[in-house]
Amino acid sequence: MTSTQISRKTITLSALLAVVVTVVGLLFWFKFQSSSKKPTTPEATSKNTLPSEPWRNTQLLRILAEPSSPTQWITSLAISSDSKILVSASNAQTVKVWSLENAQILNTLSLSKGSGSINSVAISPDGKQFATASEDKTVKIWELNSLKLLHTFDNYANEVKFIAFNSDNKTLISVNDEKPTAGDITTKKTIKILDLNTRNIVRTLSGGLGKVHAVSFSPQKQILAIGSDEENRIDLWDLKNKTQLDTVMTQSPKVFAIAISPDGQMLASSGNLGSLELWNLNLDKVKIPFAGEDTQDNHHILSGTTGSIDSIAFSPDGKTLFTGSRNSTVNIWNVSNRDLLQIFKNHAAWVEAIAITPDGKTLVTSSALGEIKLWQGSSQAYTVRKEVAENVSKLLGTKNCRECDFSGGDLRNFNLNEVDLRSANLSSVNLSSVNLNDAKLQDAILFSTNLKGANLENANLEGANLQNANLEGANLYKANLKGANVLNAKFAGAIMPNGKVYVEKTQIESGKSIEPIKLDENNKKAK
């Protein structure tokens, strides 16, 4: 190669390099100009919205019925598709129609004494009729406004346990135990499809071991789930194709309560062993091994349940699960991460029936003493700085966020037991009613933090700054407050480390310590 050829090649490469550098420079300049035009407000750069959990901060909206007697035991609830009407049934052969808008009773229907307990009620999709299923082996159709009896289906050999209107408003589904033929010795779970126009039974399906004990129906997916008595099983049926899909094996022999999510993808159940089980249903292959044996992450047992669960309901979007228990509590769960969001403890008896309005705004709970309560969640997702939002996600995932900044955040009703928040900035954070049992909070900044009603049992608060914090009604039993700054903190009604309730209502004076916070020289912990 000659020197002239080499020079030409060098010039050509240099020219190409210059073009590339020019293009890259222009691209960078345009990108810079474009990005410089974006808003630079604090809201645009430093804010982030945490995922909305409207039922985490649930409040009692109103009481429809006060507790009365076991004869008014609420057995079933139904809500109209427009979320305006509630129908409740009891074991006293009565049905009551309520206005959810005005929180008042509209009508009362009393069945004959021979009808026995009403096991199930349902409202038609068009809101014009409702149905009752009773111990007297009948299904009755009523006009909702006038309570006029329209028809009685009495082609049953045993009491009817469950009824539901289909989404087409043309058929009604009923479930009970019957012998398929006169020659059969044992009964089988029996599904009957009733035509509301012809008043005839158009199809009967039967199968599955055990007797009917709990039922749930998803009109959207046409999936019916029937829980058994003493058989550790839930039978799943495809009513669109009139076939039995498969069987889900449960931990509890006797299934007390089941619910299918509106989209038919999730199944929740509970039974006599008290555990709450949750399945992801693959409708092509729904058979799940015995509880605890599933390796495909399709089955979960939710922790935190106490007492047998008698009622279960999903929110309309399938993201929240509600359970009612025999210990008179209502629990609320996040379905995606199975986090226990909140517990209500103000029912007077077993929580026997739960329903939620189709618009997802109102939860209805009822008990074995006839009380009915309405609850409402917060519809607002709380907004915090991006850093705080990221730290909250980290804390919920790992329970460890030392030296993290949570200032100004809202962590109400979160379960933060055993978290490590040493030296974290929790100033002005709302921690009302939070469970911080065994939490590590050494040297944490809790200035002006709301800890009202929080559980801080066994928490380590050594060296923490609690100045101006609100600890009214908090549980500080066996908490370590050595060296903590409690200047002007509020302790009225709090359970102190020594187990005594702080009864004085005045704030702690500067430079002084209240009697229950005396240091124990033997173990160096506050009393």
N, C-alpha and C positions, 0 to 999 in steps of 0.2 A: 504494500500500500504506500503511495507517494505522500509527501508532506502536504501537497495541495489537497488530496482526498481527506487526509486527517483533519486539516483545517476546516474544510467544508462540513465534515461530520460534526466537528466541535461546535461550529457556528449553528448548525441545525439543532443540536441538542440544547444549546443555550437558549435558542429561540423558543423551543418547546417548553423548557423549564420556566421561562419568563411568562409564557401564556398561562401555564398551570398556576403559578403564583398569583397572577393577576385575577384569574377566575376565583380562586379560593378567597382572595382578599375581598372581592366584590360580594361573594356569598356571605362572608362573615359580617360585612358592613350592612347588608340588607337585613340579616338576622338581628343585628344589634339595633338597627332602626326600628324594626317591628316590635322587638321585645321592650324597647324603651317607651313605646306608646301604651303599654299595658298599665292598668291601674296599680298604683303603689300605695294604696291606702292600707292602714293597719289591718282592716277587716279582710282585705284581699290577700295579705301575705302572712298574717299571724293567727288566723282563726281556722278552726276546723270543727266540724259537727260530728259528734260521736253518734253511732248507730242508735236510732230511736227505739226505746223500750218503753212504750206508753204505759205498760202495766207494772213497771217497777215501782212507781210512786202512786199506788192506788189509794183512793179515799172513799169512805162511805158516802154515798150520794143521798140516800134516804131509806127509811124503813117502811115497807108496805104493810107488814103484819108483825105484831109483837108475838113472842112465844106465849102459847096458851096451855095446851095439854096434848098428851100422846094421841088422843082421838083425832087431832088435826094434823097428824103426820103427813107431810108433803111427800107424795110418791113420784110425781112427774111434773115437768114444766115444759111449756111450748111457747114460742114467740113467733109472731106474725112476720112475714117477709119484709114488711115496711118498718119493722122494729117499734111499732106503736102499741101493740096489744100483747099481753101476757095471759096465758091460761095455766092455772095451777090445779092439780088434782090431789086428793087426800084419801086416806084410808077410812074416812068418815062418810064415804059415798057422796062427796060434794066436789063440784067444779066451780072455780071462781074465775071470772074474767076481769082483768085489770087494765087500766090505761097507764102505760109507762110514761106518757107525756105529762099527764096530770097527777100521777102517783095516787090514783084512787080506784076503788072497786066499781065496776060497771054493772056486774050481774052475778048472781049465784044460782047454780043449778044443783038441786038435791035429787039424787037417784033413790030408788026404792031401797029399803033396808036389805032386801034379799040380794041385791046386786054385789054386795061385798066390796072389798077395796078396789079402787080404780088403779090399775097397774101402770097405765100409760095414756098420755094424751098427745094429740098432734093437730096442727092447724094446716089447712090446705094452702097451697102456694098463692091462690088468688085471695086468701083472707076471708072467704065467705062461709066456710064450714070448719068444724073441728070434729075430731073423732075421739072416742074413749074406748079403752079395752079394760075389762073387769074380770073379777074372780067368778062372776056368774056365767062364764063361757060365752060372752057376747062381745061384739064390736058394734058400737052405735055411732051414727053420723048425725050431727046436729048443725042447725043454722047458727052462726056465731052471734049475730045481732039479736035474734029473738029467742034463742035457746030452744027452738022448735025441733023436735025429734023428726029426722027425715027418713031414717031407715035403721033396721037392726039386722045384723048378720049373726045368726045363731047356729051356724053349722060347725060347732066346735064340741069336741069331746071333753076338753079340759080348759081351765082358765087361760085367757090370752095374756101373754106376758109383755108384748110389745106391738106397737103400730107406728106406721110412718106413711105419709103421703108421698107418692112419687112426684118427680119434678114435672111430669106431663099433666098433672092435675086431673088425670083420668083414672088412675089406679091407686089402691091402698095396699100396703104390705103389712101382714100380721105374722107373728111368730108365737108358737106354743108347743107343747108336748102332746103327741098323739100316736096311736097305733096306726101304722100305714094301712093295714087291713084288719079285718075282724079276727083273723086267725093268729095275728101276732101277739106274743106274750108281753114284750116290752114296748115302751113308747120311744119315739124318735123325735128329734127336733123337726118341727114342721113349719114350712113357710107357705102362706097362702096369699095369692095375688087376687085382689078383689076389684072388679070393674064397677066404678061409681055410677056409670050410666045405666047399665043393665041390671045392676045389683046382684051380679053373679060372681061366684068364685071361678076365675078363668084358668088358674094353674095352681097345683099343689106340688111342693118339693119337700123331700124329707131325707134325712141322713145325719150321720155324725153320732158319736157316742155321748152318753150322759144326757142330763136334762138341761133345759134352758135356764140360765141364771142371769145373763146380762146380754144386751143386744145393742148394736150401733149400725147405722145405715148411712152411706154416702150417696145421695141422689145424683151428684155430679158424675161419679164413676160407676154407679150401680153396683157397689160392693156392699155386701151385708156380712157383718161379723156376729157370731153367736158364741158367747162364753158358756162353759159347762159347769155343772155342779159335780165336784169330786172327780174330774177326769183330766185335769191339767191341760186343757185344750181350748182353743178358739177355732171354730170352723168358719172358713171364708167362702162366700158364695158370689158368683157373677150372675146377677139377676138379668142382665141384658141377654146373656146366652143361656140362662136357666140351668147353670151347671155349678157344681161345687168345685172351687179352685184347689184348696188344700187346707192343711191344718197347721196352726201355730201352737207350739207346745209352751206352756206357761210354767213359771216357777211355783205358783200357788195351785193346789188341787182344785179349789173352788174359786171361780172367777166372779168377783163382786161387781166390777165396773169395767167397761171398755168404751173406747171412742176411736172413730176413724176421722182423720183430718179431712176437710172439705175436698181436697184434691185427691183423696184416696191413697196418698203415698205414705202416710204415717199411721201407726196403730199404737194405742196406749192401753194398758190394762193393769188391774190390780186385783188382789184376792185375799184369801184368809190369812196368808203369811205376811201381809202388810207391805210387800215390795211393790214399787211402781215400775213397770216395764215399758220400754219404748222400742218399737221396731220401725226400720225403713222397709217398706213393702216393695219388693220387686214383683209386680203382678204377673210376670211370666214364670217366676219360680218363687213362691212365697213361703215354702216350707222352711221353717227356722228350727235349728236344733234346740234341745232343752236349754233353758236359761243358763248362761255362763259358758256354753260350749261353742257359740258362734265365733268364727275367726274372721268374718268378712265385714266387721263393723256395722252389722245390720241390727244388732240387738244391744240394748243398754238397760241397766238398772239404775234408776235415779236415786241418789242418796239424799237424805234429809227428811224422809217420810217418818211420821210417827202415828201409829194407830192405823186400823184398817180403813181403806179408802172405799167409799160407797158411791161416789159420783165423779165423772171425768168429762171434760169438754175441751175442745180445741177452739181457738179464736178463728174467725172467718179466714184470715190469711195464713193459718196453720203455723204461725211463728210462736204462739204462746199456748201453754197447757194449764188448765185449771183443775184442781182436785179438791174434793170435799171429804172429810174424814170423820170417823167415829169419836175422835177426841175433840170434836167441835171446832176444828180449824179448817181454813181454806188456804191451800198453797198455790202459788203461781210460779210457773217455770218457763224459762227460755228454752224452746225446743232445740235450736241449733247447737247451743253449747251445754244444754242440760243444767244450766245454772238456776238455783232456787232464788227467785226474785223477791218474794214477799210471803209472809205468813199472817193471816188474820186469826185472832183468837177470841172473837167476841160473839160467837154463836152460843146459844144456850143448850144445844143438844147436837146429836149427830147431824152432819150436813149430808142430807139424803139426795138432793137434786140440785144440779147446776145447769145454767143455760146462759148463752151470750147472744146479744142482739145481732142480727145479720150485718148491721152497719159497723159492728165491732166496738161500739162506744160504751155499752152498758153490760155489766156482769150481774146476773141474778143468782142468788144463793138462797137455799131454803133448808129447813131443819125438821127433825122428828117431832118438834113441838109446834109446828105450824108457822114459824117465823119466816118472813121473806125480806131479803135485803138487796138493795141496789148499790152497785159499786161503779166507780168511774176512774179510768186511768188518765194520766196526763197525756195530752195530745201533742205536746211540744218536745222536740229533741233539744237537749241543752247544748249550748255552744260554748266552747272554751278555746284557749289558745292551742295552736297546733302541737306545741311541745307537750302540753298537759294531756291532750287527747292521745298522743303516742305513748305517754307514760302510763296512762290508764290501761290501754290495751296491753302493754308490757306487764303491768302488775297483775291483771286478770289472767294472763297466760302463764306467768312464771311465779307469781306471788313474791317476787323479789325486785325491788326498785329502790335500792339505797341511793341516797343523795339526789333523788329525782324531784322535779318541781311539779307540784299539783296545785299551786296557789290559785284560789278562786274557783276550783273545780267543784262539781256536784257528784258526790259518791254515795248518796242516800240509798239505804237498803241493800248495798252490796255486801256480800259475804267475804270478809277480808280476814278470816281467822288464820293465824300462823303466818301472816305476811311479814316480810322483812322491809321495814321502812326507816331504817336507821339513817339519821341525818337528813331525812327528806323534808322538803318545804311543803307543809300542809296548812299554811296560813290562810285564813278565811275560807277554808274548804268546808262544804256542808257534809258532815259525817253523821248526821242525825239517824239514829236507829241502826247504825252499821255494826256488824259483828266483827270486833277486833280481838277476839279471844286469843290469848297467847301471842299477840303481835309483838314484834320487836320495833320499838319506837325510840330507842335511845338517841338523845341529842336531836330529835326531830323538832321542827319549828311548827308549833300548833297555835300560833298567835291568832286570837279572835276566831278560832275554829269552832264550828257548831258540832258538839259531840253529845247533844241532848238525847238521852235514851240509848246511847251507844253501849255495847257490851265490851268492856275492857278487862274482863277477868283474866288474871295472870299476865296481863300485858306488861312489857318492860318499858317504862317511861323515864328511865333514869336520865337526868340531865335535859329532859325535854323542856321546851319553852311553851307553857300553857297560859301565858299571860292573856287576860281578857277572854279566855276560852269559856264556852258554855257547856258545863258538864252536869246540868240539872237532870236528875233521874238516871244518870249513867251508872253502870255496874263496874266498880273499880276493885272488886274483891280480889285480894292477893296481888294487886298490881304493884309494881315497883315504882315509886315516885321519888326515889332518892335524888336529891339535888335538882328536882324539877322546879321551874319558876311558875308558881301558881298565883302570881300577883293579879288581883281583881278577877280571878276566875270564879265562876258561879257553880256551886256544888249542891244547891238546894235539892233535897230528896235523893241524892246520890248514895249508892252503897259504897262505903269507903273500904280501903284495903283490909281493915280489921273486921269487916262484916257489919259495922254499924251504919245506920242511915244518918246522913248529915241533915239535921233538922233546922239549923239556923238559915234564915233567908237573906242575911246580909252578906255582901261580898267579902272576900278575904282582904284584910287591910294590908297595906304596903309594909313589908318588913316583918309581918307577923305570920304565924302558922296556926292553923286550926287544930284542935286537939286530935282528931283522928289521923293527922298526917305526921305524928311524932315518929322520929326515926328509932327503929329498934336496933340497939347497938350490937345485939347478938347476930342478927342476920343482915344488917345494913339495908333493910327494906322499910319502906314507910308502912305505918300501921293505918 
